[in-house]
Amino acid sequence: MPDRKDDMSIAPLTETEQPGAETTGREPSEPEAVPAWIIPSSEGFTADDLDRLRGIPPHTELIDGTLVFVSPQTRFHSLTMSLLENRLRGAAPKELRVRREMTVTLGRRQRPEPDLVVVRADGDLGPRQTTYQPADVVLAVEVVSAESEIRDRERKPELYAAAGIPHFWRIEEKDGRPTVYVYELDPATKAYVPSGIHHDRLKLTLPFDLDIDLAEIDDL
């Protein structure tokens, strides 16, 4: 979502609100109740729990058995996703599909949500589908934000590579524009190897022919 600057100003305290002033007649505030879903069972959280837990925040991920909640998107994050989603969709061959903010179930305790994925068309199972399998995924894309740096730079690529996802992009912000770090899976080591860093233009032949002017973000 677009950046917003919340009004964090605080009105002056009234006489009765000054520190040390009496608050006779006011009921003390009660602590908010902890949602039932936040407490795991004795077995911990599993990938299936993301579909079962009532009241769970949208776009919650499961990484290493831990629920991960996302912060509000920055303007850069939103625009970068829109740019890449549109260009990927326009370039993808008919046997592939581009999906935004859909989870991928990598294991019983691993269900991350990449910002974008390119999946095989036969991985689409219907309108109520909530997740993909790693065998469906050709490319996973993460746009790095301040609160997700370690996950997007370290843990998620490890998980995607171990699951056999052949291509991974990490997007970083530099001077308001995206820089795309491109990785390809080494099938022998099950690890990603870097294949390029793209600042102004993203021109690739894998996973399919693609040419994106990254400066177009200025016009969105």
C-alpha positions in Angstrom: 0.0 0.0 0.0 1.2 3.6 -0.5 3.3 5.2 2.2 1.4 7.1 4.8 2.6 9.5 7.4 0.5 8.9 10.5 -0.3 11.9 12.6 1.8 11.1 15.7 1.1 14.5 17.4 -0.2 14.3 21.0 -2.7 16.8 22.3 -1.6 18.7 25.5 -2.5 16.9 28.7 -5.5 18.4 30.6 -5.1 19.2 34.2 -6.7 15.9 35.2 -4.4 14.0 32.9 -1.1 15.5 34.3 1.3 12.9 35.8 0.4 12.4 39.4 -3.1 13.8 39.0 -6.0 11.9 40.6 -8.0 9.7 38.3 -10.8 8.9 40.8 -13.8 7.5 39.1 -12.0 6.1 36.1 -11.9 2.4 35.6 -8.3 1.1 35.0 -7.9 -0.1 31.5 -7.9 -3.8 31.1 -5.2 -5.6 29.0 -6.4 -6.8 25.7 -7.2 -10.4 25.5 -4.7 -12.6 23.6 -6.2 -14.1 20.5 -6.6 -17.9 20.9 -4.9 -18.5 17.6 -1.6 -17.0 18.8 -1.0 -19.9 21.2 0.2 -23.0 19.3 -0.7 -26.5 20.2 1.8 -28.8 21.8 3.0 -29.8 18.3 3.5 -26.2 17.2 2.2 -24.5 14.1 2.1 -26.3 10.8 1.5 -25.2 7.2 -2.1 -26.2 7.3 -2.8 -23.9 10.3 -2.6 -20.9 8.0 -5.9 -22.0 6.5 -7.5 -23.0 9.8 -6.7 -20.3 12.3 -9.5 -17.8 12.6 -8.6 -14.1 12.8 -5.1 -14.6 11.6 -3.8 -11.4 9.9 -3.6 -11.4 6.1 -0.4 -12.5 4.5 0.9 -14.3 7.6 3.7 -16.7 6.8 5.1 -19.8 8.5 8.9 -20.0 8.6 10.6 -22.6 10.7 7.3 -23.3 12.5 6.9 -19.6 13.6 4.2 -17.3 12.5 5.6 -14.2 10.8 3.4 -11.1 10.4 4.0 -8.5 7.7 4.3 -4.8 8.2 2.5 -2.2 6.0 4.0 -2.0 2.6 6.0 1.0 1.5 5.3 2.8 -1.7 8.5 1.5 -3.2 7.5 -2.1 -2.4 4.1 -1.7 -3.9 5.2 0.0 -7.1 8.1 -2.5 -7.6 5.7 -5.4 -7.3 3.2 -3.8 -9.8 6.0 -3.1 -12.3 7.4 -6.6 -12.2 4.0 -8.3 -12.1 2.8 -6.5 -15.2 6.0 -7.1 -17.2 6.4 -10.7 -16.1 2.8 -11.4 -17.1 3.2 -9.8 -20.5 6.4 -11.8 -21.2 5.5 -15.2 -19.7 4.8 -18.1 -22.1 1.3 -19.5 -22.1 2.3 -22.5 -19.9 3.3 -20.2 -17.1 1.3 -17.9 -14.8 2.3 -14.9 -12.6 0.8 -14.8 -9.1 1.1 -12.1 -6.4 1.4 -12.8 -2.6 0.5 -16.5 -2.7 2.1 -18.9 -0.2 4.2 -21.8 -1.2 4.1 -24.9 1.1 7.7 -26.1 1.3 7.2 -28.5 4.2 5.2 -29.1 7.3 6.6 -26.1 9.1 7.5 -24.0 6.1 4.9 -21.9 4.2 6.5 -18.6 3.2 4.7 -16.1 0.9 6.9 -14.7 -1.8 5.9 -11.3 -3.1 5.6 -12.7 -6.6 5.8 -16.2 -8.1 5.9 -17.6 -11.6 4.1 -21.0 -11.6 3.3 -23.7 -14.1 -0.3 -23.4 -15.4 -1.1 -26.9 -14.2 -0.3 -25.8 -10.7 -3.5 -23.7 -10.6 -6.1 -25.9 -8.9 -9.1 -23.7 -8.7 -10.4 -20.4 -7.3 -10.2 -21.4 -3.6 -6.6 -22.4 -3.8 -4.5 -20.8 -1.1 -1.0 -22.2 -1.7 1.3 -23.7 -4.3 3.7 -26.6 -4.1 7.4 -26.0 -4.8 7.3 -28.2 -7.9 4.8 -25.7 -9.4 7.1 -22.7 -8.9 9.6 -21.6 -11.6 10.6 -18.3 -10.0 10.2 -16.7 -6.6 10.6 -13.0 -6.1 11.2 -11.1 -2.8 11.2 -7.3 -2.5 13.3 -6.5 0.6 11.9 -4.2 3.2 13.5 -3.0 6.5 11.7 -5.6 8.7 12.3 -8.5 6.3 16.0 -8.0 5.5 17.3 -11.2 7.2 14.4 -13.4 5.9 14.6 -12.1 2.3 18.4 -12.1 2.1 19.2 -15.3 4.0 16.5 -17.6 5.2 14.0 -17.6 2.4 16.5 -18.1 -0.4 17.8 -21.1 1.6 14.4 -22.6 1.8 13.5 -21.9 -1.8 16.8 -23.5 -3.0 16.4 -26.6 -0.7 12.9 -27.1 -2.1 14.2 -27.0 -5.7 12.8 -23.7 -7.0 15.0 -23.0 -10.0 15.1 -19.2 -10.0 15.1 -16.5 -7.3 15.2 -12.7 -7.5 15.9 -10.4 -4.6 14.9 -6.8 -5.1 16.6 -4.0 -3.2 15.8 -0.3 -3.3 18.6 2.1 -4.4 17.8 5.8 -4.9 14.1 5.0 -5.2 14.6 2.4 -8.0 14.8 -1.4 -7.9 18.1 -3.3 -8.1 17.5 -6.9 -9.1 19.8 -9.6 -7.8 19.3 -12.7 -10.0 20.0 -16.2 -8.8 19.9 -19.7 -10.4 19.8 -23.0 -8.6 22.8 -25.3 -8.8 21.1 -28.7 -8.8 24.2 -30.5 -7.5 24.5 -28.4 -4.3 20.8 -27.3 -3.9 22.0 -23.8 -3.5 21.6 -20.6 -5.4 24.4 -19.0 -7.4 24.3 -15.4 -8.5 24.0 -14.8 -12.2 23.7 -11.0 -12.4 22.9 -7.7 -10.7 20.6 -5.4 -12.7 20.3 -1.7 -12.0 18.6 0.1 -14.9 17.4 -2.7 -17.1 16.5 -6.4 -16.4 17.3 -8.4 -19.6 17.2 -12.1 -19.3 16.7 -15.3 -21.2 15.8 -17.5 -18.2 13.3 -18.5 -17.0 12.1 -17.0 -20.3 13.0 -14.0 -22.5 12.4 -10.8 -20.6 13.4 -7.2 -21.0 12.2 -4.7 -18.3 13.1 -1.1 -18.0 13.4 -0.7 -14.2 13.3 3.1 -14.5 9.6 2.8 -15.5 8.9 2.8 -11.8 9.3 6.6 -11.9 6.2 6.8 -14.1 3.9 4.6 -12.0 
